Amino acid sequence: MGPQSTPDLSTEASPLSLSTVAVVGLGTMGTGIAEVLTRAGREVIGIDTDEAAARHAVTALETATARAVQRERITERERQDILARFRTFTDLQAAADADLVIEVVPEDYELKRQVFAGLDAVVRPDTILATGTNALSVTRLAADSQRPERVLGVHFFNPAPAMKLVEVVSSVLTAPTAVAAVTELAHDLGKDPIAVGDRPGFVADGLLFGYLNQAAAMYESKYATREDIDAAMRLGCGLPMGPLALLDLIGVDTARTVLEAMYAESQDRLHAPAPILGQLAEAGLTGRKAGRGFYTYDAPGSPTVVPDAESPAAADAQAGGRTVTGVGVAGSGTMASGIAEVFAKAGYKVVLAARSLEKAEKAKARIAKSLGRSVDKGRMSAEARDTALAAITPAGSLDAFADVDLAVEAVAEDLAVKQELFKTLDKVCKPGAVLATTTSSLPVVACARATSRPEDVIGMHFFNPAPAMKLVEVVRTVLTADDVHATVRAVCAKVRKHPVDCGDRAGFIVNALLFPYLNNAIKMVEEHYATLDDIDAAMKLGGGYPMGPFELLDVVGLDVSLAIEKVLHAEFRDPGLAPSPLLEHLVAAGCLGRKTGRGFREYARR
């Protein structure tokens, strides 16, 4: 058929009908996409040159649908109809009757170009060709195709049947009707599509892989163990997986390919693949699929982690600590109240000291309300509430800390204020008392040097709300004594928190990984690449995040976020960590998030 008979996709009035879809490449992603399509009533042509892969795809669909029948989500008749709609072949010629072809072969440009060249020779002129790449140039693939106007990207997320996000990627050459047809299909599949332009990583992976890369670099520098890095991000941010476990699931080699493509475009050092990714990939330690990556698995493809040389020793490192029965908490805000509640519920005697007795009593009243809510929800008994409240003694001066074994400051995030407080603690606390700061971004050693006993000073970074959040970052300085570290670890266990160890540097684990990700999300908006709503949706639906980055920024406070970004930039001197100008402008305008009624979004005043 000659060029004169090619439809002009850019001027067609209505989206094309996509009832028959070919999926080229029947690996994990291709098989998952085929399942989604067949369940939605589409005829699916599965194509893979490896007959074993094709057989595995059929088996996987049989297993998934049988499970659905067992759970009474579909009937056996519906299952048979689904299976009948899926046929597999080993030759691209089978795609001749497809309305849409989705290519999901490995991330290798030459391989994808060959697939598209082969498809050009067999498909109809109006067939839409979609690449599943998340790193390679859709525009380049389109330009090398015979009909660039019908080429676009359609990026599903793994596992495709469960993940709701689909990124529909258009190049400058893509016809709007092709985008409309694929977007309508995604809706029909029960997915939430977002439209994005062509750049490596698109929205979700563009933000995700920079964060994963920083986590790999953090591990490589031996700043924290793989287990502590992963636990910190799961428990501190509510993420479904830690970054290193996620790298193993994605594939270390795949992550390296995506990052190389991102770095080639952005030249941002945060996207330059951490050397450890190259070392693992070259050694064939590519993650779960190889049976070993950052972790070791009991077999290739297995999700079950088994102990290896890096696994934590079975013996608990809490031995040798100091005895703690009484705890002092300095402060009267939300954080101080929450921490005092945590200690009181665990059976410690707590002195809650504020700048005045009235403030301390108000803080105790706040704790009483919190405990009351727990009783109302059946989480604790009235007797346990009364016992916890009785354990808290409000005080209007730090002099009340004379007999505590552990003093925890939770005052304003201002170094001068904290240093003055530690000078006072040094005078009033008995010898051997552990002195802890809850700072999230300031140097712990600067607090320690304000005392005559820096070996007794450590960081205990609780997360807000302290009663609910399980994580505590335990921050040792170069001066912290071993038994002080052991004491705090033991205390964390008693108050039923999960401690992770880290050194005294800006951001510790969580903020050092979280805030560059948030900053990069703001830059996406600055560059008009995607909207606030699309970015938030992408990270919730594609990454499993409990909140999108702009929702989180408005909750945390834009002024707090800016302060942390500045600390990170000052410490690491990386240009990529420089706070976004948009963030600085919003803070200067007094738009600080929910607390002021306006941040990235507007909120109803309470």
Secondary structure, DSSP 4 states (H G I P E B T S, - for coil): --GGG---GGG-SSPPP--EEEEE--SHHHHHHHHHHHHTT-EEEEE-S-HHHHHHHHHHHHHHHHHHHHTTSS-HHHHHHHHHTEEEESSGGGGGG-SEEEE---S-HHHHHHHHHHHHTTS-TT-EEEE--SSS-HHHHHHTSS-GGGEEEEEE-SSTTT--EEEEEE-TT--HHHHHHHHHHHHHTT-EEEEEESSTTTTHHHHHHHHHHHHHHHHHTTSS-HHHHHHHHHHHH--SS-HHHHHHHH-HHHHHHHHHHHHHHH--GGGSPPHHHHHHHHTT--BGGGTBSSSEESSTT---EE--TTSPPSS-TTTT-----EEEEE--SHHHHHHHHHHHHTT-EEEEE-SSHHHHHHHHHHHHHHHHHHHHTTSS-HHHHHHHHHTEEEESSGGGGTT-SEEEE---S-HHHHHHHHHHHHHHSPTT-EEEE--SSS-HHHHHTTSS-GGGEEEEEE-SSTTT--EEEEEE-TT--HHHHHHHHHHHHHTT-EEEEEESSTTTTHHHHHHHHHHHHHHHHHTTSS-HHHHHHHHHHHH--SS-HHHHHHHH-HHHHHHHHHHHHHHH--GGGSPPHHHHHHHHTT--BGGGTBSSSB----
